[in-house]
Amino acid sequence: MLDSESLIGIYMDRTVPNTGSEEIQLYMRTYYSLLRSTDAIKIETLVESHVAMRSSLHEYATDVDPDVPALMYSALRLPSCMVHVDEVLIGQMERAFIAGGYKDIASWERVYSPGRRRRTQFDGKSKLAVYIVSRSDIDDLVPIMTAFQIEWNKLHELLQNEDVQDILESHRNDSELNQDEFEQIAEYLHMSAGDLRRIHLLWDDNFIENLLYISKNRKSMSLRMISGSLADYRRATASWWNTLCEELEAVDIDPKQRPVYFVSSNTHSLINLLAGFARRYEESLVNYIEQFKETSLLTEYEDIKQSYHKSIDNFLYYVLKEYLSEEGHETKQVLAEEEQRLGITRIPSRYGFEIETQVIELGKLEAQWFDPRLGRAEDLEPMRHSNALIINIDYPLGMAAYELLSRIAEGVGRLNGVYVMGKAATLNGRIGDMMIPNVIHDEHSMNTYLFRNCFTARHVRSYMTYGNILDNQKAVTVLGTFLQNPRYMSVFYHEGYTDIEMEGGPYLSAVYEAFRPKRHPMNEIVNLHSVQFDIGFLHYASDTPMKKGQNLGAGSLSYGGVEPTYASAIAILRRIFYNETERLIETNFESIST
């Protein structure tokens, strides 16, 4: 039973936001109606409705001057070969592309984007195949492509100046501009030298070559839907789950017979906390940053060594990630063997969408290697008797969260908890703050979900040196990062929704179906307080869209995002350990009683 105070709180949260986002809805209706065509559609036909939307991520779309944050945001979420791409093909599975006439799709080059985990393949000429998991991929990809083309064509017009072309041509072979030349080009392109530096960092050695290519070629991309039905999405997810089960069978794990704790996070934080690699390789990691003259990191390392407040572990985890990103390290093989010994199985997505899965056997972990913040080794020894699994997936995008968790809930023996950590935008906080919601409004289902978040501020406070921890928050799951504008956000802000993210609502729709005998409702207030397993959401702020220039295109969390990431991961693992220890004690007591 809920007490009167809780009931009053729920009643006050029952206001359903009415965004009135006609421009956004018009944009979405436009591209979905066009994508029904069996022929390719021109991105140019979407520019008018894209601009009319007045997206917060593309604030200066109508300006003659380049919108550098929008350009950077879109370019980071597309592969570098996008410079040469004229046609993008979207579908769910390889056989769909083959059926669509692209018989050699398997031989196309795998290409990657820094800011999106999405399977993409390039034919080496002008075509890009993009594998999608749900309609959220369309809502993400279409605005990104449109923004990229708009900003490309602004640069194309500005690069028609003969003086700037002469400067670029003179460095075609050496790719080295002096400071005066660099500032001249920035001036010709109507941007600051700092903004041009960021583009230079993005394109690196191809910077001059790309600018010359842009100067000679106006961008006119097309988009073709190969497959995109709901049945196709479910077929792709079923293929993912079947492949996962086959991989686990090879290491004698049957998820259908095991209790499971589901985690949506990333591919490194849980493993780093559990396996203890970073501390064992501390000397090698310090040598690495010294070798590459990472003076800021060396300064940070010395500062941490003399401080009682900063975590050496968080620092080493960050450096380890950078260290392993370098090719040719024998350490990778050593770590892979260690993971296998500790019952950690990594399963990359070999077909269709790009999501790595990690399956962790709690009974095989060695508490002596745990990050000390997870608890005393002797207190965690009972877990050696556990048969439970942690299934951690590299956080998906939008409705993919619903598809994947639904499949997992159907396929495992028992779901003991759902824990989600990830980035979000904050309307009332700062970058690096932590938001802990207990109300999530989902723009996909139009449901407002009320639930008991198993985390509060006290669960993460000990692991945060900087930033505010804001619990009892109201979050909104949006349709896409570009599909927001100031009016849209102000409506939610007015109703007290200050945490903007992309997966919470779909996850809760799957949670509803995991404990109720019917499909999740639409456009309702949904009370999930009676769910019999843990629900935990931890969001850390990476974006403050209501502050000018503070969108995700304007910067990166980099090392600054380490602390909230690991504070979240520690809280999740401690909660799992507590629940699993309690379950083992209860199970043992019942067996003794019997």
N, C-alpha and C positions, 0 to 999 in steps of 0.2 A: 504493500500500500504506500502511495505517495502522501507525504504530509501536506498540510494546507499551503505552506510556503512554496513547495515544489509545484503544486497545482496552479498557484497564482503565477509562478514563473513561466510555466508552460502556456497558460492562457495569454500572457503578455507577448509570447513569442509567436502567436498564431496569425499575426498579420502577414499575408502573402504578398511579397513585392510585385508590383505591376510595373515592369520596366518601361513600357511604352516605346520599345526600340523598333519603330516602324522601319527606319532606314536599314538597320541590321537585318531585320526579317526580309526586307525587299532584296537585299544583297544575296542572302542565302537562297531565297526562292529563285533568283535569277540564275545562279550557277547550278542549282539542282535541276531546274527545268532544262537548261542547256545540256547538261550532262546526260540527259535521257537519250540524246542523239547517238546514233551508232557511228557517226563521223566525228572527227576531232573538232573542238570548238576553239576559237581564238581568244586568248586572254584579253586582247584589246576590247572585246565586247563587255568585259566585266569592269573596266576601268571607271566608267561613269558611276556605277552603283557602289564600287569600292570607295571612291572619293566622297560620294554623298554620305556614306556611313560615318565619316569623320572619326575614324578609329583613333583611340588614345595612343596606339603604337605607331600611327602614321599621321601625326598631327599636322605636318606640313606637306601633305600629299599634293595640294593644289599650288604650292609655291614653285616658282621657276628654279629657286636654289635647291640643291639636294637636301633631303631629309636624312642626314647621316645615320642617326640612331635607327631609323626604319630600314635603311640599306644594310647596316651591320646586322640588325636582328634577322632579317630575311636571308642574307648571305651566309650567316652562321648556321642556318637551319636547312641549307641546301648544299649538296656536294660541290666541290670546286670546279668540276667539269660543267657546271651549270652555265658557265661562260659560253660554252659551245652547244648547249642544248636548245633545240628548236621545238621538239615535241616530247611531251610527258605522257606516259601510259600508266594508268593506275588499275590495279587489280589485286586479288587476294592470294592466289596460288599460281605456281609455275604452269600448271596444266591449263589455267584460264588464258594465260598469255599465248601458249602454244595453240590453243583452240582459236585464239584471235588472230592467228596468222604469223606469230613470231616464233617460228620453229627453233631458232638458234638461241633462244633466251638464256639457256643454261651456260652458254659460252660468253655471255656479256660480262664485262668487268664489274666486280663488286666495288662500289664507291661509298664513301662515308661522309656524314655531315658532323661538324663539331657539336652542334646544339640539338640534334635529333637522333634518337635511336630508331631508325626506320630503314628497312632493307631496300636498297636502291642498286640498280645495275645499269651500266652505261654501254652502249653499243660501239663506243669508240669514235663515233661520228657526230650524230645530232639527236639521238633518241635516248631517253631515260625511262626505265621501268621502275615504278614505285609500288611496293607491296603495302597494302593497308590492312588494318585489323578491324576497324569499325568506321562508322561515318565521321567520327571525330577527326580521323586522319584527313578526310576531305575538307572539313571545316578549318583545319590547320593549314593544309597544303595550298589550297586555292588562294587565300589572302596573301600568303607568303610569296607565291609566284607572282601575283598581281603587283604587290609592293615592289618586288625585285625588278620587275619590268618597268614600272613607273620611274623608279630611281635610276635605273640603267639609262633610260632614254633622256632623262635630264642631263646626265653626264655626257651622253652622246652629243647633245646640242652644244653644251659648253666646250666640248673638246674639238669643235670645228675651227677653233682659233688656230691660225697657222703658226703663231709663235710657240704655243704650248706643244703643238705637234712636232715642231723642229727640236725642241728640248728633248721630248720623248724619243724621237728617232735617233738623236745623237747618242743615246744611252741604250739603244736596243740590245747591244751585245754585252755591255758591262753592268747594266742594271744598277749603277751607282750614281745617285744625284747628289750634288753638293747642297749646302744649306740654302743658298740663294735660289737655286733652281727649284728646290722643293717648295719654298715659300711662294715662288712665282706660280707654280702649278696650283697650289692651294688657292691663291688669289684668283686665278683664271676659273677655277671650279667653284668659286663662291663659298668657300668653307675655310675654317681655321686650319693652321698647320697641324694642330693637335688632332683634328678630325681626320686629316689626310694621313697622319701617322698611323691611326687605328686601321684605316683601310690598307695601308702598307703592311702592317703586321698580319692582317687577315690573308692577303694575297702573297706575301713574302717574296720569293724570287720571281713570281709571275706578275708582280705589280706593274711594271712598265709594259710588259707584253699585253696584259689585260686592258690597260688604259688605251693602248694603241688599237687593240681589237674593238673596244667599245667605240672609239672615235670613228671607225670605219663601218660599223654595223649597228643599225638600229635594231632593238630587240622586238621580236614578234613571235612569241611562243604560242603553242597550241596544246590542248589537253584532251585526252581521250580516255573515257571510262571503258575498260575491258570487262570488268565484272565488279558488282557492288551490291548484290542483293543481301537481305538478312540471312538467307539460307547459305550464301557464300561465306559470310562472316562466321556463322556457326560451324560450317564445314572446315574452315581454316583453323578455328579454335580447337575443334575436335582432333584435327591432325596434329596440332601442337601437343595436346594432352596425350594422345596415343604414343607419339614419339618420346615424350617425357617418361611415360610408364615403361616403354621398352628399354630406355637407357637405365632406368632404376632397376629393372629386372636383372640386368647384367651385373649389378652390384648387390643383388639379393635384397632389394627393398621393394615392398609392395605397399604403396600408399593407401590402398583400399583396406588394409588391415591395421593401419596405424592411426593414432590420434595426431592431429596436425595443428600447428600454430602457423597461421598465414601472415607473412610480412611483405609489405610493398615498400621497398626502399631503393638501394642502389647495389652495385656489385662489389663494393669494397668495405663498407663500414662494419657490417656484422662480422665478416671474416677477419678483419683486422683486430676487432675486440676479442674474438674467440681464439685465434691461432697464435698470437704473440710473436709474429714474424718481425715486426718493426723493431722491437727492443733487442731482439737477437742480432739484428743486422744494423744496429745503430751506428757502429763505426763506419761501415760501408756507405751508409746514407749520408753521414757527415762528409766523408771523402768525396762523395758525388757532388754535393753543393759547393764544396771548395774547388773541385775540378772545373766546374762550369761557372765559377765566379758569381754565384748567386749571393751577392753581398747582403741583400735585404733578408734573405733566409738565414745567413750566417749570423747576422746581427740579432735576429729573432731567437736563434738557437742559444746564443750567449745570454740573452736577456732571460730566457726561460730557465736556464741553468741557475741563475741567481735569484729567481722569483719563486715564491711559494704559491702564487695564485694561478700561474699558467700551467697547462698540461704539456709535459714533454711527449706524452703518448700521442696527443692530437697532432703535434708538429711532425713527429716521425711518420704517422699515418699519411699525412699530406705528402711528405717527401718520398715515401715508398711508392705512392701512386705515380708520381712524376718519374721516379727511378725505373719502375717497371714499364713505363710507356716507351722507354728507349728500346730499340731492337737489339737482339743478340745477347741478352743477359742470360747466363746460365742459371741465375737465381730463379727465373721463372719456372724452370723444370724442377728445381729443388722445392719450391713452394707448392707446386702442383702435387708432388709426391707427399709432402707433409699434409696437405689438405685431404688427400685420399686416406692417409693413415688416421686422421682425426674424424673421419666420417663425413667429410664435406664433399659433395658431388656437384660439380658445375655442369650445367647442360645448356650449351648454346642453342639458339633456334636455327636449325639448319635449313628449314623450309619456310617460305612465307615470311611472316613478320619477324622483326629483330628484337627479341626480348630474351635475355639470359635468365635462366632459373638456377637457383642454388637450393639444394636439399641437404639439410644438416641433421645428422642423427645425434640427438642429445646424449644418448648413452655412450657414445664413442669419444666425446670431447674430453680433454684433459684440463681440469680446472687450474692446474699449476701454471698454464700458459695464458690464462684469461687476463684481460686488462684488470688491474686491481680495483677499479671502480665498479666492477660487476659483483663484488662481494668476496668474502674470504673463501679460499679454496676448500677448507674443511667443511664449511657450511654447504658447499655445492656438491660434495661427494655423493649424496643420495641420488643425484641424477645419473650416476653410472648404471642404475637399474632401470632407466627410462627407455621405453620403446617409441617415444614420441619423435616427430619430425618437425623441423621448421622448414617451410617452403617459402623462400624469399624470391620475389620476382623484381626485376629491374623496372621501376615504376612505369606503367603504361600511360598512354595518352587518352583521356576522356572515356568514351564508351568502351574502349578496350578493357578498362578496369572491370566493367560489368561482365563482359564476355568471359574473361579469364577467371575471375573469382567464382562465377556461376559454374564453370566447368570444374574447378577445383572442389567446390562444395559438393557437387554431385559425385566426384570420383574418390574422395578420401573416406577413411573409416569414420572419423569424427572430427568436426571442426571445433577447436578449443579456444580460438581467438583470432581476431582480425585486427592487425596493427598497421597503420599507414603513416609514413613520414614523407615529407617532401617540401618543395619550395611553394611559396604562395606570394601574392601581392597583398600589401597591407594599406588600408585607407586611413588608419589612425596611428600607425607606428613608424618605426625606422627599419632600415635594412639591418638584418641580424637579430631582430626581435623574434620571439617565439609566440605563436598563436595556438591556443588549444580550444577548439570549438565543441559545443554540445548541441548546436543547432546547425543544420546544413540545408540550405535551399538549393535544389537541383534544377537547373534550367533545361535539362534533358527531359525529365519526367514531369516537371513543374511541381513536384512534391516538396514539402518542407519536412525534413526528418528531424525528430527530436530523439535524442539518445543520451545514455549515460556514458560519457567519455571516461575510460578507466584511468586517465592521466589528469593531474592537476598541476599547478605551478610547483608544488613541493617535490614532484617527481623529477623535475629537471633543474631546479634552482641550484643544487650543489655542483652541477657540471657546467654552469654558465658563468663566465666572468663578466661579460659585457651583455648589453641588450636587456630589454624588458621581457617578462614572461606574462603573457596575457591569456588567462584561462576564462572559461565561461563566455567564449566569443561566439558570434554568429558568422558562419561562412556561406559563401555562395559558389556553387560549381558552375562555371561559365562554359559556353559552347566552344570557345576558341580564344586565343590570346588577342588576335586582331579584332574579334567580334565584340568589342567593347568601345564605348565612347563616353565622354564626360557626363552626358545626361543619364546614360545607363548606370554609371557608377554612382552618380549622385542620388538616384532613386534608392539604391541599396543602402547607401550611407545614411540616408534619411530614416530608413527602417532599422538601422543599427547593424547592418551587415558590413563588416570591415575586413574580412578575410576572404580573398578571392583566389580560387584554385580550380583544378580541372578534373579531379578524380573522385572526390568524396561522395558526391551524389550517386554516381554509378556503382561505387562500392556498396553503398547502403541499400541500393535497389537489389543488389545480389544478396546482401545480408537478409533483407526482408524475405526473399524467396528461400533462404536457407533454413528458416524456422517457421514460415507460414505455408499453408497448403495451396497457395495460388500465386499467380504472377503479381508483381508489384503494381500498385494502383497508379493513377495519373492525376495530377492536379489536386492532391489532398494533403492534409496534415497527417503525417504518419508517425505514430509513437512507437519507438523501438526499445522502450525501457524494459520490456519483458523478455528480451533476447537472453538466452541462457549462457552465452559465452561472451568473453571480453570484446569490446569495441574500443579501439584507441586511435586517435588522430593527433599528430603533432606536425604543425606547419611552421617553417621558419621563413621569415620575410626576405625575399630577394629583390623586391620591386616595390616602389612607392609611386604608383601611376598618377596620383593627384598632385604630385610635386613636379614642376616643370623639369624636363630633361632626365627624370629618374625612372626611365623604363628599362626593360631588360636589354634593349639595344645600346644603352648608354654605358654599360660596363659589365663586369663579371664579379661574382662573389669571390672567386679565387680562394686564397688562404683564409680570407675573412669568413667564408662559409663553413670552415671546418668545425668550429666550436658548436654551433647549433646542430650540425649534422650528427656529431658524436654524442651530444647531450641527448638527442632524440633516440639514437641507437642504443645508448646505455639504458635509458628508461624502458625501452621496449624489451631488451634482453632481461633486465632485472625483473620485469613483470612476468615474462615467460618463465623464468627460473622459479619465481615465487609460486606461480600457479601450478607448475609441474611438480614441484616439491610437495605442495599440498595434496595434489592428486595422488602422488605415490604413497604418501602417508595414509590417506584415506583408503586407497586400494589395499594396502598392506593390512590396515586395521580390519577391513571387511573380510579379507581372506583368513585372518586369525580368528575372527568371530565365527566365521563359518566352520 
